[in-house]
Amino acid sequence: MTFTPGPWWKSYDLGTYEIRADGGVVVAKDCTKEDADAIASMPDMLAALLSFERAAQLSNTCEDATDAVNEWLEASNDAMEKVNAVLKRLRDAKVIEKAEGR
């Protein structure tokens, strides 16, 4: 299995949604709107998770070094911004509500 780099976006055609990437590559097809919104956000979710991983790695090496602490703070802020952006996108598309059965 290969990974198609983001960004991904949804397109609507003939009553169903598809997820596409650059060059018109079809990542997924025959999706509901909610599934399409969730799938299209996957590259952003991956970036957010990797940002948190980096922040966690830095927190293990910081100790009292000012430069390391500053790098950790910057990585943590970056991770939170990415997570908040993904969550907003999913909330706006009502994906979280549907996943929670609401």
C-alpha positions as CSV (number, residue, x, y, z in Angstrom):
1,M,0.0,0.0,0.0
2,T,1.3,3.5,-0.8
3,F,0.5,6.8,0.7
4,T,-0.8,9.6,-1.4
5,P,0.5,12.9,0.0
6,G,-2.0,15.6,0.9
7,P,-3.6,17.9,0.6
8,W,-6.8,15.9,-0.1
9,W,-10.2,17.3,-0.8
10,K,-13.6,16.0,-1.4
11,S,-15.5,16.3,-4.7
12,Y,-19.1,15.5,-5.3
13,D,-20.3,13.8,-8.5
14,L,-23.5,11.8,-9.3
15,G,-24.7,11.6,-5.8
16,T,-21.6,10.5,-4.0
17,Y,-18.3,11.9,-2.8
18,E,-14.8,11.2,-3.8
19,I,-11.5,12.2,-2.2
20,R,-8.9,13.5,-4.6
21,A,-5.3,14.6,-4.3
22,D,-3.0,16.6,-6.6
23,G,-3.1,15.4,-10.2
24,G,-6.6,14.2,-9.8
25,V,-5.6,11.0,-8.0
26,V,-8.7,9.4,-6.5
27,V,-7.9,8.4,-2.9
28,A,-11.4,7.2,-2.0
29,K,-14.7,7.0,-3.8
30,D,-18.4,6.3,-3.0
31,C,-18.2,8.1,0.3
32,T,-20.9,9.7,2.4
33,K,-20.4,13.4,3.1
34,E,-19.2,12.7,6.7
35,D,-16.8,10.0,5.6
36,A,-15.5,12.2,2.9
37,D,-14.9,15.0,5.4
38,A,-13.1,12.6,7.8
39,I,-11.0,11.0,5.0
40,A,-10.0,14.3,3.5
41,S,-8.7,15.5,6.9
42,M,-6.3,12.5,7.2
43,P,-3.1,14.2,6.0
44,D,-3.8,17.0,8.5
45,M,-4.4,14.5,11.3
46,L,-1.1,12.8,10.5
47,A,0.7,16.1,10.6
48,A,-0.8,16.9,14.0
49,L,0.1,13.5,15.4
50,L,3.7,13.8,14.1
51,S,3.9,17.3,15.7
52,F,2.9,15.9,19.0
53,E,5.4,13.1,18.7
54,R,8.1,15.7,18.0
55,A,7.0,17.7,21.1
56,A,7.1,14.6,23.2
57,Q,10.6,13.7,22.0
58,L,11.8,17.2,22.8
59,S,10.2,17.1,26.3
60,N,12.4,14.1,27.1
61,T,15.6,16.0,26.3
62,C,14.9,19.5,27.6
63,E,16.0,19.4,31.2
64,D,17.2,22.9,32.0
65,A,18.7,24.0,28.6
66,T,16.9,27.2,27.6
67,D,17.3,26.6,23.9
68,A,15.8,23.1,24.2
69,V,12.9,24.3,26.3
70,N,12.2,27.0,23.8
71,E,12.3,24.5,20.9
72,W,9.9,22.2,22.9
73,L,7.5,25.1,23.6
74,E,7.5,26.0,19.9
75,A,6.9,22.4,18.9
76,S,4.1,22.1,21.5
77,N,2.4,25.2,20.2
78,D,2.7,24.0,16.6
79,A,1.2,20.7,17.5
80,M,-1.8,22.3,19.4
81,E,-2.5,24.7,16.4
82,K,-2.6,21.7,14.0
83,V,-4.8,19.6,16.3
84,N,-7.2,22.5,16.9
85,A,-7.4,23.1,13.1
86,V,-8.2,19.5,12.5
87,L,-10.8,19.4,15.3
88,K,-12.5,22.6,14.0
89,R,-12.6,21.2,10.5
90,L,-14.2,17.9,11.8
91,R,-16.6,19.8,14.1
92,D,-17.7,22.2,11.3
93,A,-18.4,19.2,9.0
94,K,-20.3,17.5,11.8
95,V,-18.0,14.4,11.6
96,I,-17.4,14.3,15.4
97,E,-21.1,14.4,16.1
98,K,-21.8,11.5,13.8
99,A,-18.9,9.5,15.1
100,E,-20.2,10.0,18.7
101,G,-23.7,8.9,17.5
102,R,-25.3,12.4,17.9
